[in-house]
Amino acid sequence: METIKKYLEAMFANLPRTPEVVKAKDELWQMMEDKYNEMISEGRSENEAVGTVISEFGNLDELAETLGLEQAVEESHELMETTPRRQLCMDEVRDFLHAQMARGVMLGLGVMLCITCSVWVIMLSGTFLEGIGVLLMFIQVALAVGLFLFSAKRNAAWKYLDKEPCQADFATTEYVASEKDRYHKGLIGQRSLGIILCATSWVPALVFDTMGLTNHFIIDNLIAAVLLLMVGIGVAMIINSSIVRASFEKILKINDEKTMSSRYVEAQKVLYENPRLNDIMSVYWPTVTCIYLSYSFLTFNWGSSWFIWPIAGIMHSMIKRRMGMVKQG
Amino acid sequence: MVEISSDVIRGYNDTMILYILRQAPSYGYEISKQIKQLSDGKYIIKETTLYSAFTRMEKNGYIESFTAAPEADGSGKRRTYYRITGIGQQYYNEKCEEWNLTKEVVEHFITADK
């Protein structure tokens, strides 16, 4: 059965994706499947059934004529010769997905290290270990920067996916789609947990405050530290889940949407009516991070500077809703 | 063994399909199976030929398509069924006459002499 499916996929690979072509492929598949099933139920061998179905399929030229596609078929052959697409193989795509998962962990961890770097200073302030706190803070920031640089360097190996036209075959895109489904719930859960952690990070402070325990400096510091840790872990989870999800979508929309070559899934992409806003929004989160770090380092007001994250998140979704258009296939 | 030439039979694929649809609405594989049976396995219609014929005849209004499940109670896979129309019936009759004439003419030139 798989062989027949692959055969049909290969036959249709370079035809334009029009409703007529999609329908023709579905109908032909129906007939082939019926014929195959009947031969199997008659007790023929798998090989015999596959052989018969394929030999009795006919040829696509006949179909191209009926569907008015002679020109399109010719053009697609020409296109294949003039601008060949880089063919991605299964192993390569699997490596890419694994690399992106590692990248998600590294970037998430890096951002978490940045957000929580002042925990040491807060916890050790007022003690004789204050100097060590500052040292640990810088070590943490250095580690984070190291992670950013390392993952950027490793990610550079995959730049060709953006720059060159690529193509992935049917089996590969099916594999990615099934992996995406498999991870779907986990990613949603991770993202939701991340958002909940960020949104509820002030709860410990409130609890201790109502209990009247907030005037002791150790408890105050502890509350601030817990808050930063919650925000840090939450943001790390959001970043990690977004990167992993984006990696699936990248492969799924790598094929030319105009041909039937394989599964094509248009990722939800936000576009802004104002082209300048598109540029601004593409550097939104790095800018926020930059503002956060500069403000915090300049004022050492780490206890409240984290507030920029929820505000930035709300602003982002507001801008998206007001001025953005979601482009969907 | 002599095989049937697709060039010759091309003009009569429509006739065969319409003949089957005159009895009852049917779907792709069922029609190809009947063509094979009625011709004693001497003619097997290719899937692409069959689908091209469906599309062309539907465009010309000879047949109509609809989706249905093969069992009356709605069980089984949903398939695209085709049924013959009034114009299709007329076209079929014309094709029958045309064939009778063609057969008659060609027959004069066929001999069993080797």
Interface residues (C-beta under 8 A of the other chain):
Chain A: A24 E27 L28 Q30 M31 M32 D34 K35 E38 E56 F57 G58 N59 L60 E62 L63 E65 T66 L67
Chain B: Y27 G28 Y29 E30 S32 K33 I44 K46 E47 T48 T49 L50 Y51 S52 F54 T55 R56 K77 R79 T80
